[in-house]
Amino acid sequence: MVFGPFLAGLIIGVIAQVGRGRIGVLWFVSTTLGGYGAWFILHTMMAEAQPARLLDQSFLDAMFLAAAIAAFVVAAIVLFTLPRRASSRPTFKCPHCAELILAEAKVCRFCGREIAPLSPTTVAG
C-alpha cells in the first residue's frame, strides 16, 4: 500500500489534465506529496502514542491507505470546485443564436447556420 498516495496522485493528475483543463503534473505532484505528508503526520502521531503498533505491517498499510484516501478526497474537492479552464483559442458570439463559437468556425455548432468570415478585429478573444 506504499504506492497508495502515488496512485491517488496519478488519478487526480489525469482527471485534472483531461477533464478539467488544468496542469496534470502539478496536481499529480501535489496530491502525491500531500498523501505522503499525511502518512508522515499519522506515523509521527502514532509513534508518540502507541509505538508498538508501528511494528505491525497491516497497521502501516492501513495508515498508507488512509493517507492516500485523504489526499485523494482533498484534491478532488479542490479540483472540482475550481471552474474549468477556458480554451485559449479565440471565440465570438454567433450572430444568429448568440452562443460562443470558435473564431475559425464556418458553421455554428449550436444553430447549424453558416457564419460569414470575420476579420481579426471583430474577434473577441
Residue pairs with C-beta under 8 A, 6 or more apart in sequence:
1 60
1 61
1 62
1 64
1 65
1 68
2 64
4 35
4 64
4 65
4 67
4 68
4 69
5 31
5 32
5 34
5 35
5 36
5 38
5 39
5 64
5 67
5 68
5 71
6 32
6 35
7 68
8 31
8 32
8 35
8 68
8 69
8 71
8 72
8 75
9 27
9 28
9 29
9 30
9 31
9 32
9 33
9 35
9 71
9 75
10 28
10 32
11 72
12 27
12 28
12 31
12 72
12 75
12 76
12 79
13 24
13 25
13 27
13 28
13 31
14 24
15 27
15 76
15 79
16 22
16 23
16 24
16 26
16 27
16 28
16 79
17 23
17 24
17 25
17 27
18 24
20 79
20 80
20 82
20 84
20 85
21 84
21 85
21 86
21 87
22 79
22 82
22 85
27 75
27 79
30 75
31 71
31 72
31 75
32 71
34 70
34 71
34 74
34 75
35 67
35 68
35 70
35 71
35 72
36 67
38 66
38 67
38 70
38 71
39 63
39 64
39 67
42 63
42 66
42 67
43 54
43 63
46 53
46 54
46 63
47 54
53 59
54 60
87 102
89 102
89 103
90 102
90 103
90 123
90 124
90 125
91 100
91 101
91 102
91 103
91 123
91 124
91 125
92 100
92 101
92 103
92 118
92 122
92 123
92 124
93 99
93 100
93 101
93 124
94 100
94 101
94 108
94 110
94 111
94 113
94 115
95 115
96 108
96 111
96 113
97 108
97 110
97 111
97 113
99 108
99 110
99 111
101 108
101 109
101 110
101 115
103 118
103 123
103 125
105 115
106 114
106 115
106 117
107 113
107 114
107 115
108 114
108 115
